[in-house]
Amino acid sequence: MIIDDDEDFAFAAATALRHIGHDVKIELDILSAEKSKNKLDSLLVDAYDMDQLKVYMDARMIVRVNWCGDPDCAYNIKDMVSGEIRGTRWDVNEEPTNVCVLCRDEAKYLAYVSRTY
């Protein structure tokens, strides 16, 4: 680009700044996403019995548990550890690896339990 006058210079500078700003925003978005994922990973743990679940709930963790899918188990978990089953992942098919954390029946889901703060 040939810059003949101040107006051309101002346009060229503004265009360059837009491109730089866009590149910086992309980098910041990537860093923010990585930081968020690292934070989530540091808070996510697995519990295989109610004692573990209680300890992790008291430590303010997000806990992955095997769950039978029975709403009564969900209600009892909430009563026992003050944490609620929040759901399962929709983006990944996670298979249960053990029996239900509460009733010890066959688990149908890997569910996530957390408290609301």
MIPATI-303231 format. One record per residue (C-alpha): residue number from 1; x, y, z; residue in three letters. Coordinates in steps of 0.1 Angstrom, whole numbers, plus 5000, padded with zeros to 4 digits. Each point is the difference from the previous one (the first is absolute). Layout:
BEGIN
@seq=NUM&X=X&Y=Y&Z=Z&type=ALA
...
END
This chain:
BEGIN
@seq=1&X=5000&Y=5000&Z=5000&type=MET
@seq=2&X=5013&Y=5034&Z=4991&type=ILE
@seq=3&X=4993&Y=5027&Z=5025&type=ILE
@seq=4&X=4997&Y=5034&Z=4983&type=ASP
@seq=5&X=4985&Y=5021&Z=5028&type=ASP
@seq=6&X=4990&Y=5001&Z=5036&type=ASP
@seq=7&X=4965&Y=4986&Z=4992&type=GLU
@seq=8&X=5016&Y=4969&Z=4984&type=ASP
@seq=9&X=5023&Y=4997&Z=5029&type=PHE
@seq=10&X=4972&Y=5002&Z=5025&type=ALA
@seq=11&X=4980&Y=4974&Z=4981&type=PHE
@seq=12&X=5030&Y=4976&Z=4998&type=ALA
@seq=13&X=5008&Y=5005&Z=5037&type=ALA
@seq=14&X=4964&Y=4993&Z=5010&type=ALA
@seq=15&X=4998&Y=4969&Z=4978&type=THR
@seq=16&X=5033&Y=4987&Z=5015&type=ALA
@seq=17&X=4987&Y=5006&Z=5035&type=LEU
@seq=18&X=4968&Y=4982&Z=4993&type=ARG
@seq=19&X=5020&Y=4970&Z=4988&type=HIS
@seq=20&X=5023&Y=5001&Z=5030&type=ILE
@seq=21&X=4970&Y=5005&Z=5024&type=GLY
@seq=22&X=4983&Y=4970&Z=4984&type=HIS
@seq=23&X=5031&Y=4978&Z=5004&type=ASP
@seq=24&X=5005&Y=5011&Z=5036&type=VAL
@seq=25&X=4963&Y=4992&Z=5007&type=LYS
@seq=26&X=5004&Y=4965&Z=4986&type=ILE
@seq=27&X=5031&Y=4994&Z=5021&type=GLU
@seq=28&X=4982&Y=5013&Z=5032&type=LEU
@seq=29&X=4970&Y=4978&Z=4992&type=ASP
@seq=30&X=5022&Y=4970&Z=4997&type=ILE
@seq=31&X=5019&Y=5008&Z=5032&type=LEU
@seq=32&X=4967&Y=5006&Z=5019&type=SER
@seq=33&X=4985&Y=4967&Z=4987&type=ALA
@seq=34&X=5032&Y=4981&Z=5011&type=GLU
@seq=35&X=4999&Y=5017&Z=5034&type=LYS
@seq=36&X=4963&Y=4990&Z=5005&type=SER
@seq=37&X=5006&Y=4964&Z=4989&type=LYS
@seq=38&X=5030&Y=4998&Z=5024&type=ASN
@seq=39&X=4978&Y=5013&Z=5029&type=LYS
@seq=40&X=4972&Y=4976&Z=4992&type=LEU
@seq=41&X=5024&Y=4971&Z=4998&type=ASP
@seq=42&X=5015&Y=5009&Z=5034&type=SER
@seq=43&X=4965&Y=5000&Z=5016&type=LEU
@seq=44&X=4987&Y=4967&Z=4984&type=LEU
@seq=45&X=5004&Y=4968&Z=5019&type=VAL
@seq=46&X=4985&Y=4965&Z=5000&type=ASP
@seq=47&X=4982&Y=4985&Z=5030&type=ALA
@seq=48&X=4991&Y=4963&Z=5003&type=TYR
@seq=49&X=4982&Y=5001&Z=5034&type=ASP
@seq=50&X=4980&Y=5024&Z=5021&type=MET
@seq=51&X=5029&Y=5006&Z=5024&type=ASP
@seq=52&X=5022&Y=5012&Z=4971&type=GLN
@seq=53&X=4971&Y=5021&Z=4987&type=LEU
@seq=54&X=4995&Y=5017&Z=5033&type=LYS
@seq=55&X=5037&Y=5008&Z=5004&type=VAL
@seq=56&X=5001&Y=5015&Z=4964&type=TYR
@seq=57&X=4968&Y=5019&Z=5005&type=MET
@seq=58&X=5015&Y=5016&Z=5032&type=ASP
@seq=59&X=5031&Y=5009&Z=4980&type=ALA
@seq=60&X=4977&Y=5018&Z=4975&type=ARG
@seq=61&X=5009&Y=4977&Z=4971&type=MET
@seq=62&X=4980&Y=4989&Z=4969&type=ILE
@seq=63&X=4996&Y=4963&Z=5004&type=VAL
@seq=64&X=4994&Y=4974&Z=4973&type=ARG
@seq=65&X=4981&Y=4970&Z=5013&type=VAL
@seq=66&X=4984&Y=4968&Z=4987&type=ASN
@seq=67&X=4962&Y=5004&Z=5003&type=TRP
@seq=68&X=4971&Y=4976&Z=4994&type=CYS
@seq=69&X=4978&Y=5028&Z=4987&type=GLY
@seq=70&X=4974&Y=4996&Z=5027&type=ASP
@seq=71&X=4986&Y=5034&Z=5012&type=PRO
@seq=72&X=4998&Y=4986&Z=5035&type=ASP
@seq=73&X=5038&Y=4995&Z=5000&type=CYS
@seq=74&X=5004&Y=5035&Z=4988&type=ALA
@seq=75&X=4978&Y=5014&Z=5028&type=TYR
@seq=76&X=5018&Y=4979&Z=5026&type=ASN
@seq=77&X=5034&Y=5011&Z=4987&type=ILE
@seq=78&X=4989&Y=5036&Z=5004&type=LYS
@seq=79&X=4988&Y=4994&Z=5035&type=ASP
@seq=80&X=5031&Y=4982&Z=5011&type=MET
@seq=81&X=5028&Y=5022&Z=4984&type=VAL
@seq=82&X=4982&Y=5033&Z=4992&type=SER
@seq=83&X=5010&Y=4995&Z=4964&type=GLY
@seq=84&X=4977&Y=4995&Z=4971&type=GLU
@seq=85&X=5004&Y=4978&Z=4969&type=ILE
@seq=86&X=5004&Y=5027&Z=4973&type=ARG
@seq=87&X=4998&Y=4976&Z=4970&type=GLY
@seq=88&X=5021&Y=4981&Z=4976&type=THR
@seq=89&X=5022&Y=5012&Z=4971&type=ARG
@seq=90&X=4982&Y=5004&Z=4967&type=TRP
@seq=91&X=5031&Y=5004&Z=4979&type=ASP
@seq=92&X=5018&Y=4968&Z=5010&type=VAL
@seq=93&X=4985&Y=4965&Z=5006&type=ASN
@seq=94&X=5014&Y=4991&Z=5035&type=GLU
@seq=95&X=4992&Y=4964&Z=5011&type=GLU
@seq=96&X=4996&Y=4992&Z=5037&type=PRO
@seq=97&X=5030&Y=4981&Z=5015&type=THR
@seq=98&X=4984&Y=4987&Z=5032&type=ASN
@seq=99&X=4968&Y=4996&Z=5019&type=VAL
@seq=100&X=4978&Y=5030&Z=5011&type=CYS
@seq=101&X=5018&Y=5021&Z=5026&type=VAL
@seq=102&X=4970&Y=4998&Z=5024&type=LEU
@seq=103&X=4978&Y=4969&Z=4995&type=CYS
@seq=104&X=5028&Y=4978&Z=4985&type=ARG
@seq=105&X=4976&Y=4989&Z=4972&type=ASP
@seq=106&X=5012&Y=4999&Z=4964&type=GLU
@seq=107&X=5011&Y=5035&Z=4989&type=ALA
@seq=108&X=4986&Y=5013&Z=4968&type=LYS
@seq=109&X=5017&Y=5034&Z=4999&type=TYR
@seq=110&X=5031&Y=5019&Z=5009&type=LEU
@seq=111&X=4985&Y=5030&Z=5016&type=ALA
@seq=112&X=5014&Y=5032&Z=5015&type=TYR
@seq=113&X=4993&Y=5012&Z=5035&type=VAL
@seq=114&X=5007&Y=5034&Z=5014&type=SER
@seq=115&X=4987&Y=5026&Z=5024&type=ARG
@seq=116&X=4986&Y=5034&Z=4992&type=THR
@seq=117&X=5020&Y=5029&Z=5014&type=TYR
END
